[in-house]
Amino acid sequence: MAKNKKHAAGAFDIRNFIGLLIGLYGIVLVICSFVLDPGTNPDTGALKNSADNLYAGLAMLLVGVAFMLWAKMKPIVVDESKIDESSLPGGH
């Protein structure tokens, strides 16, 4: 009788990638809120507000951290005993 081998998906959990990308975009927006010129929009002539980038960036950072915590708190467990090796490429 085979033992049930189980392990977590770890770094390959899709939630880690999503959290990392959203967090990276959040960091870029926060930096842009301090660096970019808050002058007027050349297309519409309306004043640009750099606080929009700051709030959106902070929200994205928060969502990114939430995804990373979610992946850490509730990891996806892979049960290797349920894998049908004959259906894998090169499996016999």
N, C-alpha and C positions, 0 to 999 in steps of 0.2 A: 504494500500500500504506500503510495507516494505521499510525502508531506506536502501540506499547503504552503507554498512559498508566496509570500506577500511582501511587497515593497511599495514605497510612495513614489509618485512620479517625479518629485523633487524639482530640480531646475527646469525640467521639460514640461512642467505644468503650464498650460496656455495662459492661465491667470497671471503668472509671473511676467510673461512677455507683454501682455496687455497693460499691466500695472507699470512696467518699466517704460513702455512707449508713451503712455498718457503722462506719466511723471516727467519724462524728458521734454515733452511738449509744454508742460506746465512750467518747467524751469526756463525754457526759452521765452515764454510769454512774460514771466516775471522779470527776466533780464531786459526784455524789450520795453517793458513799462518804465524802466528807469533810463534807458539809453536812447530810445527814439525821440525825435523832436515832436512835441505835441502841437505843432502849428496847425494850419488849415489843410483840409483835404483838397488837392488840386482839381479833382473832378467836380465836387459839389460846392466847395467853398465853405463847408461847415467846419466848425472847430473839432479837432480830434481830441479825445479824452484818453490819456494814458492809464487812467484808473480802470478802464475796461479791460485792458491787457492784464493788469495786476489781479483783478478779481477773477477773471477767467483762468489765469495761471494758478492762482491759489486753489481754486476749485478743482482744477485738473490734478494738482499735486495731492490734494486730499483724496480724490478718487483713486489715483495711482497707489497711494499708501493703503487705501481700503482693499484694493485688489491683492496687494502683496500680503496683507494681514490675513485676508480670507484664505489665500493659498497656504499660508503657514498654519492657521488654526484648523482648517478642514482639508487636509491633504487628500489627493486622489490616491487610493490604494489599488495597486494592480495585483490581481490574483493570478499568478503564473500557472496554477493548476488548471485553469479554465481555458488556456490558450490551446487551440487545435493546431499543432505543429505541422500537420499534413497540408493545411491550407496556406501555410506561409511559403513564400518563394524559396525554392531549393529544398523544401521539406519533403520527406519521403514517408 
